[in-house]
């Protein structure tokens, strides 16, 4: 995965402010991301009006869900693109329900609509269950330890880079990550056995 950029840091800050219902931050977030997210929605739905609807719905959802954004799981733009993807699927479903089957063509590659298009509903449910279990187990870790693991494995940073960003000794970061991974493995094993 790529390393967080200054843009990511700015988006983190804006999302944190939006979580506190800061309208100016929301406007700044919109200005910084709308063109990219509209382009994504357009690649998915192939029609301006449908893409606009998906993006509008997505920003309403982002306003309401900003407090639930978890930076250790995804970069801000990745999270927002996921919201847009989900809203694009909703727009597609509504159009199909209205009998506009020819009006809506969804590009499955651009949308990355499901983790694996070959996977059936049971496989997708298992993936979703695993992701929930991992998120639950991540929540059992101390905040800074969880952050260190997220930076190392979700943002593909070296332990040295994590130590530098967190302004901590390298040995501390290595210990946190090793012990955190042990706790995650134990937690996931318990969840599997249950």
C-alpha positions in Angstrom: 0.0 0.0 0.0 1.1 3.5 -0.5 2.4 5.8 2.3 0.1 8.5 3.6 0.6 11.8 2.0 0.2 15.4 3.1 -3.1 15.2 1.2 -4.2 12.2 3.4 -3.2 14.1 6.5 -5.3 17.1 5.4 -8.3 14.8 4.6 -7.9 13.1 8.0 -8.1 16.5 9.7 -11.1 17.5 7.6 -13.0 14.3 8.3 -12.3 14.7 12.0 -13.7 18.2 11.9 -16.7 17.0 9.9 -17.3 14.4 12.6 -17.8 17.4 14.9 -20.4 18.8 12.4 -18.0 21.6 11.2 -19.7 22.9 8.0 -16.6 24.8 6.8 -14.5 21.7 7.1 -17.2 19.8 5.1 -17.1 22.4 2.4 -13.3 22.1 2.3 -13.6 18.3 2.2 -16.1 18.6 -0.7 -13.8 21.0 -2.6 -10.8 18.8 -2.1 -12.5 15.5 -3.2 -15.6 16.1 -5.3 -14.0 16.0 -8.7 -12.1 12.8 -8.0 -15.2 11.1 -6.5 -17.4 12.3 -9.3 -14.9 10.8 -11.8 -15.0 7.5 -9.9 -18.8 7.5 -9.9 -18.9 8.4 -13.6 -16.5 5.5 -14.4 -18.9 3.2 -12.5 -22.3 4.4 -13.8 -21.3 6.0 -17.2 -24.0 8.7 -17.0 -23.5 12.2 -15.6 -26.9 12.5 -13.9 -26.6 9.1 -12.2 -23.0 9.8 -11.1 -24.2 13.2 -9.7 -26.9 11.5 -7.8 -24.5 8.9 -6.3 -22.0 11.6 -5.3 -24.7 13.7 -3.7 -26.0 10.7 -1.8 -22.4 9.9 -0.8 -21.7 13.3 0.7 -24.9 13.2 2.7 -23.7 9.8 4.1 -20.2 11.1 4.7 -21.6 14.0 6.7 -23.6 11.6 8.9 -20.9 8.9 9.1 -17.7 10.9 9.5 -17.6 10.1 13.2 -17.5 6.4 12.4 -14.5 6.8 10.0 -11.7 4.6 11.3 -8.3 5.8 9.9 -6.6 2.6 10.8 -8.8 0.7 8.3 -8.5 2.9 5.2 -7.1 6.2 3.9 -9.7 9.0 3.9 -10.2 9.0 0.1 -10.4 5.2 0.0 -13.2 5.3 2.6 -15.0 8.0 0.7 -14.7 6.1 -2.6 -16.2 3.1 -0.8 -19.2 5.3 0.2 -19.5 6.5 -3.4 -19.3 2.9 -4.7 -22.1 1.8 -2.3 -24.3 4.8 -3.3 -23.6 4.0 -7.0 -25.0 0.5 -6.4 -28.0 2.1 -4.7 -28.6 4.4 -7.7 -28.3 1.4 -10.0 -30.8 -0.7 -7.9 -33.3 2.2 -7.9 -33.0 2.6 -11.7 -33.4 -1.1 -12.2 -36.4 -1.2 -9.9 -37.9 1.7 -11.9 -37.6 -0.4 -15.1 -34.6 1.5 -16.5 -32.5 -1.6 -17.2 -31.0 -0.2 -20.4 -30.3 3.1 -18.7 -27.9 1.7 -16.2 -24.7 -0.1 -17.1 -22.3 -0.6 -14.2 -18.6 -1.2 -15.0 -17.8 -3.9 -12.5 -14.0 -3.5 -12.9 -14.2 0.3 -12.2 -16.6 -0.2 -9.4 -14.7 -3.0 -7.8 -18.2 -3.8 -6.6 -17.5 -7.0 -4.8 -14.3 -8.4 -3.4 -14.4 -11.3 -5.9 -17.0 -11.5 -8.7 -16.5 -15.3 -8.8 -17.3 -15.6 -5.1 -20.9 -16.5 -4.2 -23.0 -15.0 -1.5 -21.6 -17.4 1.2 -18.0 -16.5 0.3 -18.7 -12.8 0.4 -20.5 -13.2 3.7 -17.5 -15.0 5.1 -15.2 -12.2 4.0 -17.5 -9.6 5.6 -17.6 -11.6 8.8 -13.8 -11.9 8.8 -13.5 -8.1 8.3 -15.9 -7.4 11.2 -14.0 -9.9 13.4 -10.7 -8.1 12.6 -12.2 -4.7 13.3 -13.6 -5.9 16.6 -10.2 -7.4 17.6 -8.4 -4.2 16.5 -10.7 -2.3 18.9 -9.3 -4.3 21.8 -5.9 -2.8 21.3 -4.7 0.4 22.9 -5.1 3.4 20.6 -1.4 4.0 19.8 -0.8 0.3 19.4 -3.7 0.0 17.0 -2.4 3.1 15.1 1.1 1.6 14.8 -0.3 -1.7 13.4 -2.6 0.2 11.0 0.3 2.4 9.8 2.5 -0.7 9.3 0.0 -3.0 7.6 -2.7 -0.8 6.1 -0.3 2.0 4.9 2.7 -0.3 4.3 5.1 1.8 6.4 8.3 0.3 7.7 8.6 0.0 11.5 11.2 2.8 11.3 8.7 5.1 9.5 6.0 4.3 12.0 8.4 5.1 14.9 9.3 8.4 13.2 5.7 9.4 12.6 4.7 8.5 16.1 7.9 10.1 17.5 8.7 6.9 19.5 11.7 4.7 19.8 12.0 2.0 17.1 12.1 -0.8 19.8 8.9 0.4 21.3 7.1 0.4 18.0 8.4 -3.1 17.1 7.3 -4.4 20.5 3.9 -2.8 20.2 3.4 -4.3 16.7 4.6 -7.8 17.7 2.5 -7.9 20.9 -0.5 -6.4 19.1 -0.3 -9.0 16.3 -0.1 -11.7 19.0 -3.3 -10.2 20.6 -5.0 -10.0 17.3 -4.2 -13.6 16.5 -5.5 -14.8 19.9 -8.6 -12.7 19.6 -9.4 -14.0 16.1 -8.7 -17.6 17.2 -11.2 -17.2 20.0 -13.8 -15.7 17.6 -13.3 -18.5 15.2 -13.8 -21.1 18.0 -17.0 -19.4 19.2 
